[in-house]
């Protein structure tokens, strides 16, 4: 009776390890070459673990990963900033119309990007963890909010991004950023409050990622744009 009356929060799904997206072996990966034309068109997609769900949204697709097509923590200003990067012809998101339902490798995203006539695929993923005191809650864990008194709570988000060649799957570069938000357990009085902290942390991490993406892009342009 007491347990059923306590507010609870289910942590969202996990991020994706980019190394798990390729079906090719080491030799084949090493033999891939860049083929993008500059100024380049970039297709963008957020990917998460299979059957990803957060407090307010769910992802699309089945297989080794899924795609989140709704922007929850990313703003228009964020993408407008990226669209101003040098040697960039255009920046466009991948939507459900272009995506197959079965997502077992990065080739599915590359094919969707090719339909947009994109040269480069930019993918990113959020890995968000929750802590109460010394306890860490794994993805899809249920947090009973009524039992967190006198504890320090925190949310940590690492967002990772990668640039791939649409034609060849060549990996151009990576970018990453991490943000942590902490407070007393009293702020986690409701599920909405917990999720507000998650959204704030993920939005902050994404904004920190933007300059890292820009740095990586400048290196790509310097090395590959002739």
GROMACS elastic network, one bead per residue, 0.5 to 0.9 nm:
[ bonds ]
;  ai    aj funct       b0    kb
    1     4     6  0.52435   500
    1     5     6  0.63618   500
    2     5     6  0.52457   500
    2     6     6  0.66094   500
    3     6     6  0.54149   500
    3     7     6  0.86485   500
    3   144     6  0.81514   500
    3   146     6  0.88304   500
    4     7     6  0.81378   500
    6   144     6  0.64943   500
    6   145     6  0.67643   500
    6   146     6  0.56847   500
    6   147     6  0.85780   500
    7   143     6  0.85035   500
    7   144     6  0.61581   500
    7   145     6  0.55387   500
    7   146     6  0.64920   500
    7   189     6  0.78189   500
    7   190     6  0.63435   500
    7   191     6  0.69074   500
    8   142     6  0.64297   500
    8   143     6  0.53292   500
    8   145     6  0.53239   500
    8   146     6  0.78685   500
    8   190     6  0.74699   500
    8   191     6  0.62005   500
    9    55     6  0.82196   500
    9   141     6  0.81610   500
    9   142     6  0.55603   500
    9   143     6  0.50945   500
    9   144     6  0.67443   500
    9   145     6  0.72472   500
    9   190     6  0.79914   500
    9   191     6  0.51543   500
    9   192     6  0.84828   500
    9   194     6  0.73185   500
    9   195     6  0.81781   500
   10    54     6  0.81149   500
   10    55     6  0.74401   500
   10   139     6  0.81314   500
   10   140     6  0.56544   500
   10   141     6  0.54981   500
   10   143     6  0.61894   500
   10   144     6  0.89615   500
   10   191     6  0.84164   500
   11    53     6  0.86535   500
   11    54     6  0.70312   500
   11    55     6  0.77584   500
   11   128     6  0.86863   500
   11   129     6  0.80445   500
   11   130     6  0.76334   500
   11   137     6  0.74540   500
   11   138     6  0.73127   500
   11   139     6  0.53924   500
   11   141     6  0.54484   500
   11   142     6  0.64699   500
   11   143     6  0.75374   500
   11   195     6  0.87383   500
   12    52     6  0.70077   500
   12    53     6  0.54532   500
   12    55     6  0.67907   500
   12   128     6  0.78520   500
   12   129     6  0.88458   500
   12   138     6  0.88957   500
   12   139     6  0.56118   500
   12   140     6  0.55433   500
   12   141     6  0.81505   500
   13    48     6  0.74036   500
   13    49     6  0.63318   500
   13    50     6  0.81064   500
   13    51     6  0.76241   500
   13    53     6  0.55409   500
   13    54     6  0.66118   500
   13   127     6  0.84578   500
   13   128     6  0.84694   500
   13   138     6  0.87462   500
   13   140     6  0.57523   500
   14    48     6  0.62641   500
   14    49     6  0.51787   500
   14    50     6  0.83513   500
   14    52     6  0.69967   500
   14    53     6  0.89179   500
   14   125     6  0.88513   500
   14   126     6  0.74816   500
   14   127     6  0.58146   500
   14   128     6  0.72063   500
   14   129     6  0.88089   500
   14   138     6  0.84816   500
   14   139     6  0.56330   500
   14   140     6  0.82083   500
   15    47     6  0.73641   500
   15    49     6  0.52825   500
   15    52     6  0.85994   500
   15    65     6  0.87648   500
   15   125     6  0.54897   500
   15   126     6  0.52153   500
   15   128     6  0.77330   500
   15   159     6  0.85188   500
   16    19     6  0.86508   500
   16    20     6  0.78062   500
   16    21     6  0.85869   500
   16    47     6  0.69029   500
   16    48     6  0.53567   500
   16    49     6  0.54677   500
   16    50     6  0.88208   500
   16    64     6  0.87690   500
   16    65     6  0.69346   500
   16   124     6  0.87779   500
   16   125     6  0.62957   500
   16   126     6  0.79334   500
   16   127     6  0.78144   500
   17    20     6  0.56223   500
   17    21     6  0.75076   500
   17    49     6  0.88912   500
   17   125     6  0.86187   500
   18    21     6  0.55462   500
   18    22     6  0.80484   500
   18   106     6  0.88580   500
   18   125     6  0.89971   500
   18   160     6  0.89812   500
   18   161     6  0.88151   500
   18   162     6  0.79168   500
   19    22     6  0.66286   500
   20    23     6  0.80501   500
   20    64     6  0.81661   500
   20   105     6  0.80043   500
   21    64     6  0.76358   500
   21    65     6  0.83147   500
   21   104     6  0.72293   500
   21   106     6  0.52829   500
   21   107     6  0.84803   500
   22    25     6  0.81761   500
   22    29     6  0.86407   500
   22   104     6  0.87267   500
   22   105     6  0.56110   500
   22   106     6  0.61431   500
   22   107     6  0.79495   500
   22   169     6  0.88180   500
   23   104     6  0.87614   500
   23   105     6  0.66049   500
   23   106     6  0.84863   500
   23   107     6  0.89806   500
   24    27     6  0.80867   500
   24    28     6  0.59156   500
   24    29     6  0.63719   500
   25    28     6  0.54075   500
   25    29     6  0.62217   500
   25    30     6  0.87439   500
   26    29     6  0.50870   500
   26    30     6  0.61821   500
   26    31     6  0.86937   500
   27    30     6  0.52068   500
   27    31     6  0.63264   500
   28    31     6  0.51183   500
   28    32     6  0.66102   500
   29    32     6  0.55687   500
   29   169     6  0.83688   500
   29   170     6  0.76328   500
   29   171     6  0.89611   500
   30    33     6  0.83230   500
   30   170     6  0.87424   500
   31   170     6  0.88462   500
   32   168     6  0.62049   500
   32   169     6  0.69812   500
   32   170     6  0.53995   500
   32   171     6  0.85110   500
   33   165     6  0.85276   500
   33   168     6  0.65592   500
   33   169     6  0.81495   500
   33   170     6  0.57163   500
   33   171     6  0.87821   500
   34   164     6  0.88487   500
   34   165     6  0.62752   500
   34   167     6  0.81621   500
   34   168     6  0.67466   500
   34   169     6  0.80805   500
   34   170     6  0.56198   500
   34   171     6  0.80854   500
   34   172     6  0.77484   500
   34   224     6  0.78941   500
   35   119     6  0.79539   500
   35   165     6  0.67498   500
   35   166     6  0.82463   500
   35   167     6  0.65266   500
   35   168     6  0.68621   500
   35   170     6  0.82329   500
   36    39     6  0.88106   500
   36    40     6  0.67735   500
   36    41     6  0.88568   500
   36   118     6  0.88299   500
   36   119     6  0.50936   500
   36   120     6  0.66293   500
   36   165     6  0.63482   500
   36   166     6  0.76460   500
   36   167     6  0.74988   500
   36   168     6  0.89601   500
   36   224     6  0.82804   500
   36   225     6  0.85747   500
   37    40     6  0.56083   500
   37    41     6  0.84002   500
   37   119     6  0.65509   500
   37   120     6  0.89927   500
   37   224     6  0.89418   500
   37   225     6  0.75800   500
   38    41     6  0.79947   500
   38    87     6  0.62250   500
   38    88     6  0.72164   500
   38    89     6  0.77614   500
   38   119     6  0.83840   500
   38   221     6  0.81439   500
   38   224     6  0.83939   500
   38   225     6  0.57793   500
   38   226     6  0.77924   500
   39    86     6  0.80813   500
   39    89     6  0.51199   500
   39    90     6  0.84691   500
   39   221     6  0.89623   500
   39   225     6  0.77984   500
   40    87     6  0.65346   500
   40    88     6  0.50047   500
   40    89     6  0.51868   500
   40    90     6  0.69982   500
   40    91     6  0.88586   500
   40   118     6  0.72910   500
   40   119     6  0.57027   500
   40   120     6  0.69397   500
   41    88     6  0.61787   500
   41    89     6  0.50820   500
   41    91     6  0.59930   500
   41    92     6  0.80026   500
   41   116     6  0.86406   500
   41   117     6  0.72721   500
   41   119     6  0.52764   500
   41   120     6  0.64062   500
   41   121     6  0.86920   500
   42    88     6  0.76183   500
   42    89     6  0.79158   500
   42    90     6  0.61480   500
   42    92     6  0.64084   500
   42    93     6  0.84969   500
   42   113     6  0.81066   500
   42   116     6  0.89643   500
   42   117     6  0.88169   500
   42   118     6  0.53172   500
   42   119     6  0.60679   500
   42   121     6  0.56579   500
   42   122     6  0.66419   500
   43    90     6  0.84042   500
   43    91     6  0.59077   500
   43    93     6  0.55291   500
   43    94     6  0.63267   500
   43   110     6  0.89047   500
   43   112     6  0.87310   500
   43   113     6  0.56301   500
   43   114     6  0.86799   500
   43   116     6  0.74144   500
   43   117     6  0.87252   500
   43   118     6  0.57892   500
   43   119     6  0.78573   500
   43   120     6  0.64023   500
   43   122     6  0.60510   500
   43   123     6  0.83398   500
   43   166     6  0.89997   500
   44    91     6  0.71998   500
   44    92     6  0.60565   500
   44    94     6  0.59625   500
   44   113     6  0.82466   500
   44   120     6  0.87327   500
   44   121     6  0.60189   500
   44   123     6  0.57484   500
   44   124     6  0.81340   500
   45    67     6  0.69684   500
   45    68     6  0.75582   500
   45    69     6  0.74881   500
   45    92     6  0.89585   500
   45    93     6  0.59969   500
   45    94     6  0.56503   500
   45    95     6  0.82023   500
   45   109     6  0.81348   500
   45   121     6  0.78641   500
   45   122     6  0.65005   500
   45   124     6  0.66287   500
   45   125     6  0.87973   500
   46    66     6  0.85998   500
   46    67     6  0.57940   500
   46    68     6  0.55398   500
   46    69     6  0.71308   500
   46    71     6  0.89032   500
   46    93     6  0.89576   500
   46    94     6  0.88044   500
   46   122     6  0.86128   500
   46   123     6  0.56450   500
   46   125     6  0.56622   500
   46   126     6  0.83227   500
   46   161     6  0.89722   500
   47    59     6  0.84768   500
   47    65     6  0.66634   500
   47    66     6  0.56009   500
   47    68     6  0.59958   500
   47    69     6  0.88240   500
   47   123     6  0.68042   500
   47   124     6  0.61836   500
   47   125     6  0.52793   500
   47   126     6  0.81280   500
   48    51     6  0.82088   500
   48    52     6  0.61106   500
   48    59     6  0.77728   500
   48    65     6  0.57921   500
   48    66     6  0.53670   500
   48    67     6  0.61524   500
   48    68     6  0.70890   500
   48   124     6  0.85104   500
   48   125     6  0.57930   500
   48   126     6  0.70948   500
   48   127     6  0.84885   500
   49    52     6  0.54845   500
   49    59     6  0.89535   500
   49    64     6  0.71110   500
   49    66     6  0.58889   500
   49    67     6  0.84981   500
   49   125     6  0.89242   500
   50    59     6  0.80953   500
   50    60     6  0.87115   500
   50    61     6  0.76633   500
   50    62     6  0.61907   500
   50    63     6  0.62941   500
   50    64     6  0.58912   500
   50    66     6  0.50058   500
   50    67     6  0.85554   500
   50   103     6  0.89620   500
   51    58     6  0.73097   500
   51    59     6  0.62606   500
   51    60     6  0.75011   500
   51    61     6  0.75621   500
   51    62     6  0.68933   500
   51    63     6  0.87043   500
   51    65     6  0.76897   500
   51    66     6  0.64371   500
   52    57     6  0.85794   500
   52    58     6  0.58298   500
   52    59     6  0.54121   500
   52    60     6  0.82772   500
   52    65     6  0.83972   500
   52    66     6  0.68136   500
   52    67     6  0.83962   500
   52    68     6  0.81748   500
   53    56     6  0.76711   500
   53    57     6  0.58688   500
   53    59     6  0.64055   500
   53   140     6  0.84854   500
   54    57     6  0.53972   500
   54    58     6  0.63379   500
   54    59     6  0.88947   500
   54   140     6  0.89714   500
   54   195     6  0.86089   500
   55    58     6  0.84832   500
   55   191     6  0.84825   500
   55   192     6  0.83868   500
   55   195     6  0.66905   500
   56    72     6  0.87126   500
   56   195     6  0.88812   500
   57    68     6  0.84091   500
   57    70     6  0.77746   500
   57    72     6  0.82010   500
   58    68     6  0.70515   500
   58    70     6  0.87075   500
   59    66     6  0.59049   500
   59    67     6  0.54309   500
   59    69     6  0.70460   500
   59    70     6  0.83381   500
   60    66     6  0.55045   500
   60    67     6  0.51561   500
   60    68     6  0.62053   500
   60    69     6  0.73579   500
   60    96     6  0.74336   500
   60    99     6  0.87960   500
   60   101     6  0.72931   500
   61    65     6  0.75132   500
   61    66     6  0.50237   500
   61    67     6  0.64994   500
   61    96     6  0.88676   500
   61    99     6  0.81076   500
   61   100     6  0.72130   500
   61   102     6  0.58010   500
   61   103     6  0.61511   500
   62    65     6  0.66915   500
   62    66     6  0.61016   500
   62   101     6  0.59713   500
   62   102     6  0.50650   500
   62   103     6  0.57001   500
   62   104     6  0.78051   500
   63    66     6  0.71101   500
   63   101     6  0.83117   500
   63   102     6  0.55854   500
   63   105     6  0.83879   500
   64   102     6  0.86432   500
   64   103     6  0.61971   500
   64   105     6  0.71599   500
   65   103     6  0.61037   500
   65   104     6  0.68330   500
   65   105     6  0.81849   500
   66   101     6  0.88735   500
   66   102     6  0.87763   500
   66   103     6  0.66382   500
   67    95     6  0.88423   500
   67    96     6  0.86158   500
   67    99     6  0.87902   500
   67   103     6  0.86192   500
   68    71     6  0.76348   500
   68    95     6  0.88983   500
   69    93     6  0.82282   500
   69    94     6  0.74269   500
   69    95     6  0.59119   500
   69    96     6  0.69978   500
   70    95     6  0.89178   500
   71    74     6  0.55723   500
   71    75     6  0.73641   500
   72    75     6  0.80675   500
   72   199     6  0.77536   500
   72   203     6  0.84945   500
   73   199     6  0.61312   500
   73   200     6  0.77423   500
   73   202     6  0.64066   500
   73   204     6  0.85631   500
   73   206     6  0.77886   500
   74    77     6  0.83275   500
   74    78     6  0.64168   500
   74    79     6  0.78131   500
   74   202     6  0.86316   500
   74   203     6  0.62624   500
   74   206     6  0.69347   500
   74   207     6  0.81591   500
   75    78     6  0.51592   500
   75    79     6  0.68469   500
   75    80     6  0.87299   500
   75   203     6  0.84667   500
   76    79     6  0.53343   500
   76    80     6  0.60243   500
   76    81     6  0.85410   500
   77    81     6  0.60614   500
   77    82     6  0.87024   500
   78    81     6  0.52693   500
   78    82     6  0.66078   500
   78    83     6  0.88616   500
   78   206     6  0.84260   500
   78   207     6  0.71069   500
   78   210     6  0.74364   500
   79    83     6  0.60753   500
   79    84     6  0.87837   500
   79    91     6  0.81766   500
   79   210     6  0.89465   500
   80    83     6  0.50053   500
   80    84     6  0.66484   500
   80    91     6  0.89143   500
   81    84     6  0.54706   500
   81    85     6  0.73460   500
   81   210     6  0.81670   500
   82    85     6  0.55525   500
   82    91     6  0.78801   500
   82   210     6  0.73004   500
   82   213     6  0.82221   500
   82   214     6  0.73227   500
   83    86     6  0.85704   500
   83    88     6  0.71007   500
   83    89     6  0.84135   500
   83    90     6  0.66039   500
   83    91     6  0.57322   500
   83    92     6  0.89286   500
   84    87     6  0.88883   500
   84    88     6  0.73307   500
   84    90     6  0.89404   500
   85    88     6  0.59741   500
   85   214     6  0.68974   500
   85   217     6  0.77769   500
   85   218     6  0.82074   500
   86    89     6  0.86300   500
   86   217     6  0.84583   500
   86   218     6  0.76708   500
   86   221     6  0.80426   500
   87   221     6  0.70418   500
   87   225     6  0.80310   500
   88    91     6  0.76182   500
   90   118     6  0.84281   500
   91   118     6  0.85237   500
   92   116     6  0.80291   500
   92   118     6  0.84912   500
   93   113     6  0.88462   500
   94    97     6  0.82802   500
   94    98     6  0.66525   500
   94    99     6  0.73750   500
   94   109     6  0.81780   500
   94   112     6  0.70506   500
   94   113     6  0.69291   500
   94   116     6  0.83595   500
   95    98     6  0.57870   500
   95    99     6  0.66091   500
   95   112     6  0.87922   500
   96    99     6  0.50559   500
   96   100     6  0.78029   500
   96   101     6  0.86644   500
   97   100     6  0.81934   500
   98   109     6  0.88687   500
   98   111     6  0.86088   500
   98   112     6  0.52864   500
   98   113     6  0.80994   500
   98   115     6  0.73939   500
   98   116     6  0.86298   500
   99   102     6  0.85273   500
   99   103     6  0.85114   500
   99   108     6  0.72600   500
   99   109     6  0.70780   500
   99   111     6  0.84024   500
   99   112     6  0.57868   500
  100   103     6  0.68626   500
  100   108     6  0.68771   500
  100   109     6  0.85436   500
  100   112     6  0.80575   500
  102   105     6  0.89864   500
  102   108     6  0.79685   500
  103   106     6  0.76683   500
  103   107     6  0.85668   500
  103   108     6  0.61011   500
  103   109     6  0.80230   500
  104   107     6  0.82217   500
  104   108     6  0.73916   500
  105   108     6  0.60958   500
  105   109     6  0.78782   500
  106   109     6  0.53430   500
  106   110     6  0.63095   500
  106   111     6  0.87530   500
  106   169     6  0.80444   500
  107   111     6  0.60422   500
  107   112     6  0.85354   500
  107   166     6  0.84582   500
  107   169     6  0.77802   500
  108   111     6  0.52809   500
  108   112     6  0.64018   500
  108   113     6  0.87017   500
  109   112     6  0.50327   500
  109   113     6  0.60585   500
  109   114     6  0.85162   500
  109   121     6  0.78296   500
  109   166     6  0.85031   500
  110   114     6  0.60623   500
  110   115     6  0.87426   500
  110   118     6  0.87966   500
  110   120     6  0.85208   500
  110   121     6  0.67985   500
  110   164     6  0.84430   500
  110   165     6  0.81083   500
  110   166     6  0.50612   500
  110   167     6  0.74384   500
  110   168     6  0.89562   500
  110   169     6  0.77188   500
  111   115     6  0.65349   500
  111   166     6  0.76055   500
  111   167     6  0.87790   500
  112   115     6  0.52726   500
  112   116     6  0.69681   500
  113   116     6  0.51929   500
  113   117     6  0.65647   500
  113   118     6  0.54128   500
  113   119     6  0.78540   500
  113   120     6  0.78858   500
  113   121     6  0.66614   500
  113   166     6  0.67916   500
  114   118     6  0.54379   500
  114   119     6  0.74286   500
  114   166     6  0.66149   500
  114   167     6  0.78394   500
  115   118     6  0.74473   500
  116   119     6  0.89904   500
  118   121     6  0.72130   500
  118   166     6  0.69445   500
  119   164     6  0.87975   500
  119   165     6  0.63538   500
  119   166     6  0.54338   500
  119   167     6  0.71307   500
  120   163     6  0.65790   500
  120   164     6  0.56565   500
  120   166     6  0.51290   500
  120   167     6  0.81752   500
  120   169     6  0.89837   500
  120   172     6  0.89893   500
  121   162     6  0.80348   500
  121   163     6  0.56651   500
  121   164     6  0.50524   500
  121   165     6  0.62270   500
  121   166     6  0.58730   500
  121   169     6  0.88429   500
  122   161     6  0.69040   500
  122   162     6  0.57078   500
  122   164     6  0.64976   500
  123   160     6  0.83330   500
  123   161     6  0.55203   500
  123   162     6  0.55098   500
  123   163     6  0.67407   500
  123   164     6  0.81930   500
  124   159     6  0.68086   500
  124   160     6  0.53772   500
  124   162     6  0.64845   500
  124   175     6  0.89925   500
  125   158     6  0.83504   500
  125   159     6  0.55519   500
  125   160     6  0.55261   500
  125   161     6  0.66415   500
  126   157     6  0.66414   500
  126   158     6  0.59499   500
  126   160     6  0.67251   500
  126   202     6  0.74274   500
  126   205     6  0.88235   500
  126   206     6  0.87085   500
  127   156     6  0.81857   500
  127   157     6  0.55690   500
  127   158     6  0.52104   500
  127   159     6  0.61501   500
  127   160     6  0.82285   500
  127   202     6  0.89498   500
  128   139     6  0.81140   500
  128   155     6  0.69534   500
  128   156     6  0.55820   500
  128   158     6  0.64610   500
  128   159     6  0.83615   500
  128   198     6  0.77825   500
  128   201     6  0.86402   500
  128   202     6  0.76303   500
  129   136     6  0.72243   500
  129   137     6  0.66419   500
  129   138     6  0.67247   500
  129   139     6  0.73204   500
  129   154     6  0.83465   500
  129   155     6  0.57639   500
  129   156     6  0.53056   500
  129   157     6  0.64831   500
  129   158     6  0.88747   500
  129   198     6  0.89563   500
  130   135     6  0.84301   500
  130   136     6  0.58410   500
  130   137     6  0.53766   500
  130   138     6  0.74786   500
  130   139     6  0.87410   500
  130   153     6  0.75465   500
  130   154     6  0.58990   500
  130   156     6  0.65642   500
  130   198     6  0.86047   500
  131   134     6  0.67900   500
  131   135     6  0.55319   500
  131   137     6  0.61534   500
  131   152     6  0.80268   500
  131   153     6  0.55014   500
  131   154     6  0.51760   500
  131   155     6  0.64205   500
  131   156     6  0.83049   500
  132   135     6  0.52721   500
  132   136     6  0.66137   500
  132   137     6  0.81432   500
  132   148     6  0.69846   500
  132   151     6  0.60909   500
  132   152     6  0.57587   500
  132   154     6  0.65964   500
  132   185     6  0.76967   500
  133   136     6  0.81257   500
  133   148     6  0.85635   500
  133   150     6  0.88986   500
  133   151     6  0.53147   500
  133   152     6  0.52366   500
  133   153     6  0.62464   500
  133   154     6  0.84501   500
  134   152     6  0.88353   500
  137   140     6  0.82465   500
  137   141     6  0.59052   500
  137   142     6  0.79247   500
  137   143     6  0.75162   500
  138   141     6  0.55740   500
  138   142     6  0.89665   500
  139   142     6  0.89191   500
  143   146     6  0.88987   500
  143   147     6  0.87386   500
  143   148     6  0.89880   500
  144   147     6  0.60520   500
  144   148     6  0.76404   500
  145   148     6  0.58087   500
  145   149     6  0.85178   500
  145   185     6  0.84523   500
  145   188     6  0.65882   500
  145   189     6  0.64823   500
  145   190     6  0.71902   500
  145   191     6  0.79874   500
  146   149     6  0.72024   500
  146   188     6  0.89112   500
  146   189     6  0.76253   500
  148   151     6  0.57596   500
  148   152     6  0.84016   500
  148   153     6  0.83200   500
  148   185     6  0.58428   500
  148   186     6  0.80972   500
  148   188     6  0.82853   500
  149   152     6  0.87142   500
  149   184     6  0.85211   500
  149   185     6  0.59330   500
  149   186     6  0.70538   500
  150   184     6  0.71879   500
  150   185     6  0.63784   500
  150   186     6  0.79580   500
  151   183     6  0.89095   500
  151   184     6  0.62392   500
  151   185     6  0.54389   500
  151   186     6  0.85854   500
  152   182     6  0.70761   500
  152   183     6  0.59215   500
  152   185     6  0.56784   500
  153   181     6  0.85079   500
  153   182     6  0.57288   500
  153   183     6  0.55434   500
  153   184     6  0.57812   500
  153   185     6  0.55289   500
  153   187     6  0.87067   500
  153   188     6  0.81616   500
  154   180     6  0.69236   500
  154   181     6  0.54789   500
  154   183     6  0.63460   500
  154   184     6  0.84340   500
  154   185     6  0.88660   500
  154   197     6  0.85003   500
  155   179     6  0.83540   500
  155   180     6  0.56938   500
  155   181     6  0.53657   500
  155   182     6  0.65796   500
  155   197     6  0.70806   500
  155   198     6  0.62757   500
  155   201     6  0.67843   500
  155   202     6  0.89915   500
  156   178     6  0.72293   500
  156   179     6  0.57992   500
  156   181     6  0.65015   500
  156   182     6  0.86551   500
  156   198     6  0.82079   500
  156   201     6  0.68873   500
  156   202     6  0.82013   500
  156   205     6  0.89578   500
  157   177     6  0.82633   500
  157   178     6  0.55445   500
  157   179     6  0.54242   500
  157   180     6  0.63956   500
  157   181     6  0.88856   500
  157   198     6  0.82300   500
  157   201     6  0.63570   500
  157   202     6  0.58249   500
  157   204     6  0.87988   500
  157   205     6  0.63942   500
  158   176     6  0.70509   500
  158   177     6  0.56776   500
  158   179     6  0.66191   500
  158   180     6  0.88278   500
  158   202     6  0.80081   500
  158   205     6  0.66777   500
  158   206     6  0.86725   500
  159   175     6  0.84883   500
  159   176     6  0.57434   500
  159   177     6  0.55954   500
  159   178     6  0.64305   500
  159   179     6  0.88184   500
  159   202     6  0.78514   500
  159   205     6  0.63997   500
  159   206     6  0.65508   500
  159   209     6  0.70757   500
  160   174     6  0.74378   500
  160   175     6  0.58492   500
  160   177     6  0.66993   500
  160   178     6  0.88080   500
  160   209     6  0.77873   500
  161   173     6  0.85177   500
  161   174     6  0.56568   500
  161   175     6  0.50935   500
  161   176     6  0.61929   500
  161   209     6  0.82132   500
  161   213     6  0.75012   500
  162   171     6  0.73839   500
  162   172     6  0.75917   500
  162   173     6  0.58536   500
  162   175     6  0.64268   500
  162   176     6  0.88834   500
  162   213     6  0.86594   500
  163   170     6  0.84265   500
  163   171     6  0.59771   500
  163   172     6  0.53427   500
  163   173     6  0.54849   500
  163   174     6  0.65079   500
  163   175     6  0.88189   500
  163   216     6  0.88023   500
  163   217     6  0.85264   500
  164   167     6  0.87965   500
  164   168     6  0.81514   500
  164   169     6  0.53969   500
  164   170     6  0.54626   500
  164   172     6  0.58090   500
  164   173     6  0.77152   500
  165   168     6  0.55439   500
  165   171     6  0.64590   500
  165   172     6  0.71417   500
  166   169     6  0.57388   500
  166   170     6  0.78963   500
  167   170     6  0.81276   500
  168   171     6  0.89371   500
  171   174     6  0.82207   500
  172   216     6  0.85678   500
  172   217     6  0.87635   500
  172   220     6  0.65180   500
  173   216     6  0.62434   500
  173   217     6  0.79338   500
  173   219     6  0.84463   500
  173   220     6  0.73272   500
  174   212     6  0.86947   500
  174   213     6  0.77434   500
  174   216     6  0.67695   500
  175   209     6  0.70150   500
  175   210     6  0.88266   500
  175   212     6  0.55265   500
  175   213     6  0.55824   500
  175   214     6  0.89309   500
  175   215     6  0.84024   500
  175   216     6  0.66119   500
  176   205     6  0.89687   500
  176   208     6  0.84948   500
  176   209     6  0.59395   500
  176   212     6  0.67071   500
  176   213     6  0.79702   500
  177   205     6  0.59586   500
  177   206     6  0.73619   500
  177   207     6  0.87205   500
  177   208     6  0.58518   500
  177   209     6  0.50183   500
  177   210     6  0.87573   500
  177   212     6  0.74959   500
  178   202     6  0.88409   500
  178   204     6  0.85954   500
  178   205     6  0.54763   500
  178   206     6  0.84890   500
  178   208     6  0.75151   500
  178   209     6  0.80609   500
  179   201     6  0.62136   500
  179   202     6  0.74982   500
  179   204     6  0.65272   500
  179   205     6  0.50279   500
  179   206     6  0.88154   500
  179   208     6  0.79777   500
  180   201     6  0.64126   500
  180   202     6  0.89880   500
  180   204     6  0.88265   500
  180   205     6  0.83247   500
  181   197     6  0.73741   500
  181   198     6  0.84829   500
  181   200     6  0.82229   500
  181   201     6  0.61284   500
  182   197     6  0.88709   500
  183   186     6  0.81210   500
  183   187     6  0.70361   500
  183   188     6  0.89415   500
  184   187     6  0.62192   500
  184   188     6  0.80261   500
  185   188     6  0.54345   500
  185   189     6  0.76390   500
  186   189     6  0.59244   500
  187   190     6  0.80822   500
  187   193     6  0.66342   500
  187   194     6  0.76138   500
  187   197     6  0.89876   500
  188   191     6  0.71572   500
  188   192     6  0.83543   500
  188   193     6  0.55290   500
  188   194     6  0.52725   500
  188   195     6  0.89587   500
  188   197     6  0.87312   500
  189   192     6  0.84286   500
  189   193     6  0.65646   500
  189   194     6  0.77488   500
  190   193     6  0.52116   500
  190   194     6  0.65666   500
  190   195     6  0.88063   500
  191   194     6  0.51735   500
  191   195     6  0.62326   500
  191   196     6  0.85604   500
  192   195     6  0.51469   500
  192   196     6  0.60518   500
  192   197     6  0.87364   500
  193   196     6  0.50252   500
  193   197     6  0.64613   500
  193   198     6  0.88134   500
  194   197     6  0.52727   500
  194   198     6  0.64789   500
  194   199     6  0.88669   500
  195   199     6  0.61157   500
  195   200     6  0.84750   500
  196   199     6  0.51347   500
  196   200     6  0.61102   500
  196   201     6  0.85648   500
  197   200     6  0.51039   500
  197   201     6  0.61221   500
  197   202     6  0.85860   500
  198   201     6  0.51358   500
  198   202     6  0.60819   500
  198   203     6  0.84677   500
  199   202     6  0.51698   500
  199   203     6  0.59595   500
  199   204     6  0.84313   500
  200   203     6  0.52247   500
  200   204     6  0.61218   500
  200   205     6  0.86233   500
  201   204     6  0.51184   500
  201   205     6  0.61434   500
  201   206     6  0.86469   500
  202   205     6  0.50044   500
  202   206     6  0.61438   500
  202   207     6  0.86462   500
  203   206     6  0.51491   500
  203   207     6  0.63012   500
  203   208     6  0.87022   500
  204   207     6  0.51883   500
  204   208     6  0.63082   500
  204   209     6  0.86653   500
  205   208     6  0.50418   500
  205   209     6  0.61799   500
  205   210     6  0.89511   500
  206   210     6  0.65187   500
  207   210     6  0.53720   500
  207   211     6  0.78212   500
  208   211     6  0.64650   500
  208   212     6  0.72585   500
  209   212     6  0.51250   500
  209   213     6  0.61423   500
  209   214     6  0.86675   500
  210   213     6  0.50835   500
  210   214     6  0.62337   500
  210   215     6  0.87068   500
  211   215     6  0.61421   500
  211   216     6  0.86043   500
  212   215     6  0.50782   500
  212   216     6  0.62346   500
  212   217     6  0.85334   500
  213   216     6  0.51259   500
  213   217     6  0.60479   500
  213   218     6  0.86107   500
  214   218     6  0.61438   500
  214   219     6  0.86774   500
  215   218     6  0.51669   500
  215   219     6  0.64130   500
  215   220     6  0.87523   500
  216   219     6  0.51506   500
  216   220     6  0.62839   500
  216   221     6  0.87482   500
  217   221     6  0.61263   500
  217   222     6  0.84706   500
  218   221     6  0.51225   500
  218   222     6  0.60423   500
  218   223     6  0.85645   500
  219   222     6  0.50558   500
  219   223     6  0.61228   500
  219   224     6  0.84610   500
  220   223     6  0.52329   500
  220   224     6  0.57954   500
  220   225     6  0.74875   500
  221   224     6  0.53914   500
  221   226     6  0.83426   500
  222   225     6  0.61884   500
  222   226     6  0.82941   500
  223   226     6  0.81131   500
